[in-house]
Amino acid sequence: MYYGIFRFAITRFNLKTPGRDIENSAAFEKATAGSVGKSGYNVPAILAALGGAENITALDNCITRLRLSVSDMSKVDAAALKANRAIGVVQLNQHNLQVVIGPQVQSVKDEMSVLMNTVQA
């Protein structure tokens, strides 16, 4: 009974529940068009959504999150990150943020480091 009532309320009133985020269709289409690396993520698109290699001043990771320091937070596109399968984006302050990737974060970080080194070289 509760299932029916809540399902009706959620769909009828378009309530925001986890997994029902409004996707930016242009960003989503752009994200799905890119190449996918060994990590299963489109790392060049993630790097572009972070403002490019020149915007990233520090790159690290923990078990599920990509920890970044950026020079200009306005260049970071959270919608594009989410369209590229990031679970979430946490902005800590003007220069630090965390991108929640999941257990594949080490592979994403390694690919991003290689990509950043080739761009800067």
Secondary structure, 3 states (H helix, E strand, C coil): CHHHHHHHHHHHCCCCCCCCCCCCHHHHHHHHCCCCCCCCCCHHHHHHHCCCHHHEEEEEECCCEEEEEECCHHHCCHHHHHHCCCCEEEECCCCEEEEECCCCHHHHHHHHHHHHHHHHC
